[in-house]
Amino acid sequence: ALYTDSPLRAFEGELGVQAPVGFWDPVGFTKDGDTVAFTRRRITEIKHARVSMLACMGYITPEFYKFPGCLSPASGLEFAEIPNGLAAVSKVPGIGWLQIVAYCLYCEATGGFGYNSDGQVGAPGDCGWKPPLLATSDAELRRKRLNAELANGRLAMVAIIGMFFQDGLTGSAWGDWALYTDSPLRAFEQELGVQAPVGFWDPAGFTKDGDAAGFKRRRAVELKHGRVSMYACIGYFVPEYTKFGGYLSPSMGIKFSDVPNGLGAFSKVPFAGWAQIVAFCGLIENTGFFQGKQDIGIMKDASMTNAKGEPGNYGLGWIGAFNTIKPIPVLRQRKLNAELANGRLAMTAIMAMLFQNGTVGSTGPEMWAAQVPEYANTVGDFVPKNV
């Protein structure tokens, strides 16, 4: 609510603005407030959504039922002979594809369904057709159903791409990933961090070459970033409740209580303070947490070059207490997995905190709940009234 310059103001009352994200435009297509362009994009979204919903049904229905008879009498090709999914592309005769393309072009060129006749319909996606059991004159119910169509269509656009992807990799419309024998996941699917529900997740394909050394380097980087991000998240929470007493910089008369929370602190910490922070980080890197000079450098980390040779393990003992307590293997595995999961969450969270802090200009309660729905206080009344 504090972000008064938000471009969302122009369209936040449109269809499709639904919880939990509200009006979501991370790319900024609507930042210019152009209503004509918004309407065109909404028409495109609805068209893609409807096609995707039909496409999803086209994946599901043939698993249970196919038309009897011939698809192409001239070719002697029956519907039952057409495989499901992507494999069907090669089986449908050329004349069949020609008919499909011609029909689509007819619909587009003639405006037979209202998409290309700007003055013919009053709302995006309104083709003038009143489907039985769905059409209604109740304005509230109509809006609810149109919102449902957009939500289902957005899900279908994501779903059909997922179906294509899985079909192409496993060779089956509902293929088991175990059938994907060329998967680069095979090399690292037993590593730490491979957890439900996604398993080994590498959409960018960093591990497709199966390079174990490269994987370990990236794991060391992931752990380091995760640990720093967990500290950073705590650094956002704690100052809201307590700060050190005394002076941060006696020579400049700056107290800890004078330093604002969040991004505002950058401009208050003296240059000498930043130099100390950088020097301390350099000492940690160079000594592997005070264990003597380490072999480090570009693409090398002390946890990878010391005697342990395990990403993130600097040889400090259990909970980093420089002790020799022997860990329980199963419990250690569980806790290392938890560290990775928490670190991944923290990396996402701190970026969101920085972004939201920069947008609303605050680190207080309004940063976490800029707007509370009217009904929030009606159940349990546990949301503070002044939020």
C-alpha positions as CSV (number, residue, x, y, z in Angstrom):
1,A,0.0,0.0,0.0
2,L,3.0,2.3,0.6
3,Y,4.2,1.8,-3.0
4,T,2.0,4.5,-4.5
5,D,3.8,4.6,-7.8
6,S,3.0,1.0,-8.5
7,P,1.8,0.3,-12.1
8,L,-0.5,-2.3,-10.6
9,R,-3.0,0.4,-9.7
10,A,-4.3,0.6,-13.2
11,F,-5.3,-3.1,-13.4
12,E,-5.6,-4.4,-9.8
13,G,-9.4,-4.6,-10.2
14,E,-9.2,-6.7,-13.4
15,L,-10.3,-10.4,-13.7
16,G,-7.5,-12.8,-12.8
17,V,-6.2,-10.7,-9.9
18,Q,-6.5,-13.5,-7.3
19,A,-5.0,-14.6,-4.0
20,P,-2.3,-15.2,-3.0
21,V,-0.2,-13.1,-5.4
22,G,-2.8,-10.5,-6.4
23,F,-1.8,-8.7,-9.6
24,W,1.4,-10.4,-10.7
25,D,3.5,-8.9,-13.5
26,P,7.2,-9.5,-12.7
27,V,8.3,-8.7,-16.2
28,G,6.6,-5.3,-16.1
29,F,4.4,-5.6,-19.3
30,T,1.8,-3.3,-17.7
31,K,4.1,-0.7,-16.2
32,D,3.1,1.9,-18.8
33,G,-0.6,1.6,-17.8
34,D,-1.7,1.0,-21.5
35,T,-5.2,-0.4,-21.3
36,V,-5.3,-1.2,-25.0
37,A,-2.2,-3.3,-24.8
38,F,-3.5,-4.9,-21.6
39,T,-6.7,-5.9,-23.3
40,R,-4.8,-7.4,-26.2
41,R,-2.6,-9.5,-23.9
42,R,-5.7,-10.6,-21.9
43,I,-7.3,-11.8,-25.2
44,T,-4.0,-13.7,-26.0
45,E,-3.9,-15.2,-22.5
46,I,-7.5,-16.5,-22.7
47,K,-6.9,-17.9,-26.1
48,H,-3.8,-19.7,-25.1
49,A,-5.5,-20.9,-21.9
50,R,-8.4,-22.4,-23.7
51,V,-6.2,-24.2,-26.2
52,S,-4.1,-25.5,-23.3
53,M,-7.1,-26.8,-21.4
54,L,-8.2,-28.6,-24.5
55,A,-4.7,-29.9,-25.1
56,C,-4.5,-31.3,-21.5
57,M,-7.8,-33.1,-22.1
58,G,-6.3,-34.4,-25.3
59,Y,-3.6,-36.0,-23.2
60,I,-5.9,-37.5,-20.6
61,T,-9.0,-38.7,-22.6
62,P,-7.2,-41.1,-25.0
63,E,-5.9,-43.0,-22.1
64,F,-9.5,-44.1,-21.4
65,Y,-11.4,-43.7,-24.7
66,K,-10.8,-43.3,-28.4
67,F,-13.3,-42.9,-31.3
68,P,-14.2,-46.1,-33.1
69,G,-13.7,-46.4,-36.8
70,C,-11.2,-44.8,-39.3
71,L,-9.4,-41.6,-38.9
72,S,-8.4,-41.8,-42.6
73,P,-10.4,-44.3,-44.6
74,A,-8.2,-43.7,-47.7
75,S,-5.1,-44.7,-45.6
76,G,-6.9,-47.4,-43.7
77,L,-5.8,-45.7,-40.5
78,E,-8.1,-46.1,-37.4
79,F,-8.4,-43.9,-34.4
80,A,-7.3,-46.8,-32.2
81,E,-4.0,-46.9,-34.0
82,I,-3.0,-43.4,-33.1
83,P,-0.7,-43.4,-30.1
84,N,-1.1,-40.9,-27.3
85,G,0.9,-37.8,-26.8
86,L,3.7,-36.5,-29.0
87,A,3.9,-39.8,-30.9
88,A,0.6,-39.0,-32.6
89,V,2.2,-36.1,-34.6
90,S,4.0,-38.6,-36.9
91,K,0.9,-40.8,-37.4
92,V,-1.7,-38.2,-38.5
93,P,-1.7,-38.0,-42.3
94,G,-0.6,-34.8,-44.0
95,I,-4.0,-34.1,-45.3
96,G,-5.3,-34.3,-41.7
97,W,-2.8,-31.6,-40.5
98,L,-3.8,-29.5,-43.5
99,Q,-7.4,-29.6,-42.4
100,I,-6.5,-28.7,-38.9
101,V,-4.4,-25.7,-40.0
102,A,-7.0,-24.5,-42.5
103,Y,-9.7,-24.6,-39.8
104,C,-7.6,-22.6,-37.4
105,L,-6.8,-20.0,-40.0
106,Y,-10.5,-19.8,-40.9
107,C,-11.3,-19.0,-37.3
108,E,-8.5,-16.4,-37.0
109,A,-9.1,-14.7,-40.4
110,T,-12.9,-14.5,-40.3
111,G,-13.3,-13.5,-36.6
112,G,-15.9,-16.3,-36.5
113,F,-15.4,-16.6,-32.7
114,G,-15.1,-12.9,-32.1
115,Y,-11.3,-12.7,-31.4
116,N,-10.5,-10.4,-34.2
117,S,-13.5,-8.2,-34.3
118,D,-12.7,-5.4,-31.9
119,G,-16.2,-3.8,-32.0
120,Q,-18.0,-7.1,-32.0
121,V,-17.6,-8.1,-28.4
122,G,-17.4,-6.1,-25.2
123,A,-14.9,-8.2,-23.2
124,P,-11.7,-10.2,-24.0
125,G,-12.6,-13.8,-24.8
126,D,-16.3,-13.1,-25.2
127,C,-17.2,-14.9,-28.4
128,G,-20.9,-14.3,-28.1
129,W,-21.5,-18.0,-27.4
130,K,-23.5,-18.9,-24.3
131,P,-22.5,-22.4,-23.2
132,P,-25.3,-24.3,-21.5
133,L,-25.1,-24.6,-17.7
134,L,-22.2,-22.1,-17.6
135,A,-23.7,-18.9,-19.0
136,T,-25.4,-16.7,-16.3
137,S,-26.9,-13.3,-15.9
138,D,-25.8,-13.1,-12.3
139,A,-22.9,-10.6,-12.4
140,E,-21.1,-11.9,-9.2
141,L,-21.4,-15.6,-10.3
142,R,-20.2,-14.7,-13.8
143,R,-17.1,-12.9,-12.5
144,K,-16.4,-16.0,-10.3
145,R,-16.6,-18.3,-13.2
146,L,-14.5,-16.1,-15.5
147,N,-11.8,-15.9,-12.7
148,A,-12.0,-19.7,-12.5
149,E,-11.5,-20.0,-16.2
150,L,-8.4,-17.8,-16.1
151,A,-7.0,-19.7,-13.1
152,N,-7.6,-23.1,-14.7
153,G,-6.2,-21.9,-18.0
154,R,-3.0,-20.6,-16.4
155,L,-2.6,-24.0,-14.7
156,A,-3.2,-25.7,-18.0
157,M,-0.6,-23.6,-19.9
158,V,2.0,-24.8,-17.3
159,A,0.7,-28.3,-17.3
160,I,0.7,-28.9,-21.0
161,I,4.4,-27.8,-21.3
162,G,5.2,-30.2,-18.4
163,M,3.3,-33.0,-20.2
164,F,5.2,-32.3,-23.5
165,F,8.5,-32.3,-21.6
166,Q,7.9,-35.5,-19.7
167,D,6.5,-37.2,-22.8
168,G,9.6,-36.2,-24.9
169,L,12.0,-37.4,-22.3
170,T,10.4,-40.7,-21.2
171,G,8.7,-41.7,-24.4
172,S,5.3,-41.9,-22.8
173,A,2.5,-39.4,-22.2
174,W,2.5,-40.5,-18.5
175,G,6.0,-41.8,-18.4
176,D,8.0,-42.9,-15.4
177,W,11.1,-40.8,-15.0
178,A,12.9,-44.1,-14.6
179,L,12.4,-44.6,-18.3
180,Y,14.6,-41.5,-19.0
181,T,17.8,-43.6,-19.2
182,D,19.9,-40.7,-20.6
183,S,19.0,-38.5,-17.6
184,P,22.0,-36.6,-16.2
185,L,20.3,-37.1,-12.8
186,R,21.6,-40.7,-12.6
187,A,25.1,-39.5,-11.6
188,F,24.0,-37.4,-8.6
189,E,20.5,-38.6,-7.6
190,Q,21.9,-40.1,-4.3
191,E,23.6,-36.8,-3.3
192,L,22.7,-34.7,-0.3
193,G,19.9,-32.3,-1.1
194,V,17.9,-34.7,-3.3
195,Q,14.7,-34.4,-1.4
196,A,10.9,-34.7,-2.0
197,P,8.9,-33.6,-3.8
198,V,11.2,-32.6,-6.7
199,G,14.1,-35.1,-6.2
200,F,17.2,-34.1,-8.1
201,W,16.3,-30.7,-9.7
202,D,18.5,-29.2,-12.3
203,P,16.4,-27.4,-14.9
204,A,19.4,-25.4,-16.2
205,G,21.3,-28.6,-16.9
206,F,24.5,-27.7,-15.0
207,T,25.1,-31.4,-14.2
208,K,24.3,-32.8,-17.7
209,D,28.0,-33.5,-18.3
210,G,28.2,-35.7,-15.2
211,D,31.3,-33.9,-14.0
212,A,31.7,-34.9,-10.4
213,A,34.3,-32.2,-9.7
214,G,32.1,-29.5,-11.1
215,F,29.2,-30.8,-9.0
216,K,31.2,-30.6,-5.8
217,R,32.4,-27.1,-6.6
218,R,28.8,-26.0,-7.1
219,R,27.7,-27.7,-4.0
220,A,30.4,-25.9,-2.0
221,V,29.2,-22.6,-3.5
222,E,25.5,-23.5,-2.7
223,L,26.3,-24.3,0.9
224,K,28.3,-21.1,1.4
225,H,25.6,-18.9,-0.2
226,G,22.9,-20.8,1.9
227,R,24.7,-20.2,5.1
228,V,25.3,-16.5,4.4
229,S,21.6,-16.1,3.4
230,M,20.5,-17.7,6.6
231,Y,22.5,-15.2,8.6
232,A,21.2,-12.4,6.4
233,C,17.6,-13.4,7.1
234,I,18.2,-13.5,10.8
235,G,19.9,-10.1,10.4
236,Y,16.5,-8.8,9.2
237,F,14.5,-10.2,12.1
238,V,16.7,-9.6,15.2
239,P,17.2,-5.8,14.9
240,E,13.4,-5.4,15.0
241,Y,13.6,-6.6,18.6
242,T,17.1,-5.9,20.0
243,K,20.3,-4.2,19.1
244,F,23.8,-4.1,20.8
245,G,24.3,-1.3,23.3
246,G,27.1,1.2,23.0
247,Y,28.9,2.5,20.0
248,L,29.4,1.0,16.5
249,S,32.0,3.8,15.8
250,P,33.2,5.7,18.9
251,S,35.3,8.0,16.7
252,M,32.3,9.1,14.7
253,G,29.8,8.9,17.5
254,I,27.6,6.3,15.8
255,K,25.7,4.0,18.1
256,F,24.3,0.7,17.1
257,S,20.8,2.1,17.9
258,D,21.5,4.8,15.2
259,V,21.8,2.2,12.4
260,P,18.5,1.6,10.6
261,N,17.4,-1.9,9.8
262,G,17.6,-3.5,6.3
263,L,19.0,-1.7,3.3
264,G,19.1,1.6,5.2
265,A,22.1,0.4,7.1
266,F,24.4,0.5,4.1
267,S,24.6,4.3,4.2
268,K,25.2,4.4,8.0
269,V,28.1,1.9,8.5
270,P,31.4,3.8,8.2
271,F,33.9,2.9,5.4
272,A,36.3,1.5,8.0
273,G,33.6,-0.8,9.2
274,W,33.0,-2.2,5.7
275,A,36.8,-2.6,5.4
276,Q,36.8,-4.7,8.6
277,I,34.0,-6.8,7.4
278,V,35.7,-7.5,4.1
279,A,39.0,-8.2,5.8
280,F,37.3,-10.7,8.2
281,C,35.6,-12.5,5.3
282,G,38.9,-12.7,3.5
283,L,40.6,-14.2,6.6
284,I,37.8,-16.8,6.9
285,E,38.3,-17.7,3.2
286,N,42.1,-17.9,3.4
287,T,42.3,-19.9,6.6
288,G,39.3,-22.1,6.4
289,F,38.0,-20.8,9.7
290,F,41.4,-20.2,11.4
291,Q,43.0,-23.5,10.5
292,G,46.1,-22.1,8.8
293,K,46.8,-21.1,5.2
294,Q,44.5,-22.9,2.8
295,D,44.7,-23.7,-0.9
296,I,42.0,-21.4,-2.3
297,G,41.5,-19.4,-5.4
298,I,39.1,-19.0,-8.3
299,M,36.7,-22.0,-8.3
300,K,38.4,-23.4,-5.2
301,D,37.2,-23.5,-1.6
302,A,39.0,-24.5,1.6
303,S,36.4,-27.2,2.3
304,M,37.3,-28.8,-1.0
305,T,41.1,-28.6,-0.7
306,N,41.6,-29.6,3.0
307,A,41.9,-33.2,4.3
308,K,38.1,-33.7,4.4
309,G,37.5,-32.9,0.8
310,E,33.8,-32.6,1.4
311,P,31.8,-29.5,0.3
312,G,31.0,-27.3,3.3
313,N,33.0,-29.4,5.7
314,Y,35.9,-27.3,7.2
315,G,36.9,-29.9,9.7
316,L,35.6,-28.0,12.7
317,G,33.8,-30.9,14.3
318,W,30.2,-31.4,15.3
319,I,28.3,-28.1,15.1
320,G,31.6,-26.3,14.5
321,A,32.7,-26.6,18.1
322,F,36.3,-27.9,17.3
323,N,35.5,-31.1,19.1
324,T,36.0,-34.8,18.2
325,I,32.5,-36.1,18.9
326,K,31.7,-38.8,16.3
327,P,28.5,-38.1,14.5
328,I,25.7,-40.7,13.9
329,P,25.7,-41.2,10.1
330,V,21.9,-41.3,9.7
331,L,21.4,-38.2,11.9
332,R,24.2,-36.4,10.2
333,Q,22.7,-37.1,6.8
334,R,19.3,-35.8,8.0
335,K,20.8,-32.6,9.4
336,L,22.9,-31.9,6.3
337,N,19.8,-32.3,4.2
338,A,18.0,-29.9,6.5
339,E,20.8,-27.3,6.2
340,L,20.6,-27.5,2.4
341,A,16.8,-27.1,2.4
342,N,16.9,-24.2,4.9
343,G,19.7,-22.5,3.0
344,R,17.8,-22.8,-0.3
345,L,14.8,-21.3,1.3
346,A,16.9,-18.5,2.8
347,M,18.5,-17.6,-0.5
348,T,15.1,-17.1,-2.0
349,A,13.8,-15.3,1.2
350,I,16.6,-12.8,1.5
351,M,16.2,-11.8,-2.2
352,A,12.5,-11.2,-1.5
353,M,13.3,-9.3,1.7
354,L,15.7,-7.0,-0.1
355,F,13.3,-6.4,-3.0
356,Q,10.3,-5.8,-0.7
357,N,12.4,-3.6,1.6
358,G,13.5,-1.5,-1.4
359,T,10.0,-1.3,-2.7
360,V,8.1,-0.3,0.5
361,G,11.1,1.4,2.2
362,S,10.6,-0.3,5.6
363,T,11.6,-3.4,7.5
364,G,8.7,-3.2,10.0
365,P,5.4,-5.1,10.1
366,E,4.2,-3.3,6.9
367,M,7.0,-5.1,5.0
368,W,5.5,-8.5,5.9
369,A,1.8,-7.6,5.6
370,A,1.3,-4.4,3.6
371,Q,-2.4,-5.2,3.3
372,V,-4.6,-7.3,5.5
373,P,-7.9,-8.6,4.0
374,E,-11.0,-7.3,5.7
375,Y,-12.0,-10.8,6.8
376,A,-8.6,-11.4,8.5
377,N,-9.7,-10.4,11.9
378,T,-13.0,-12.3,11.8
379,V,-11.6,-15.7,12.7
380,G,-9.6,-16.0,15.9
381,D,-8.8,-12.2,15.8
382,F,-5.0,-13.0,15.9
383,V,-3.9,-10.4,13.4
384,P,-2.9,-7.2,15.1
385,K,-5.4,-4.4,14.5
386,N,-2.7,-1.8,13.7
387,V,-1.0,-3.9,10.9
